[in-house]
Amino acid sequence: MIVYGIKNCDTVKKALTWLTAHKIAFDFHDYKTQSITESKLKEWSSQVGWEALLNKKGTTWRKLDEKTQASVTNEKAAIAVMVANTSIIKRPVIEQKNKVVAVGFDEKVYREKVR
């Protein structure tokens, strides 16, 4: 299992704490220090949709200029923005065997899907 996110994110901290408490082994991939590839984002997008990956509620989205925000109307544009601004990707993204099993932290979803 790989948990993708940013170490100082409160939601990521909750997820890591939950995984550790439930003795679920994982590797952590930090977007800030390790980046994320366009191909990985395309892979995720094909599974959960780009809309599920793009965090439009956070400060990174609000800091984008209006033209950039308005340009995000499809997968290609969304992925370009996510590659350039990794903090805009919803977190964490949990992947098992190259399949996204969760985006964000929802304890109910984790109990059902994260093993």
Secondary structure, DSSP 8 states (H G I E B T S, - for coil): -EEEE-TT-HHHHHHHHHHHHTT---EEEEHHHH---HHHHHHHHHHH-HHHHB-SSSHHHHHS-HHHHHH--SHHHHHHHHHH-GGGB-S-EEEETTEEEEES--HHHHHHH--
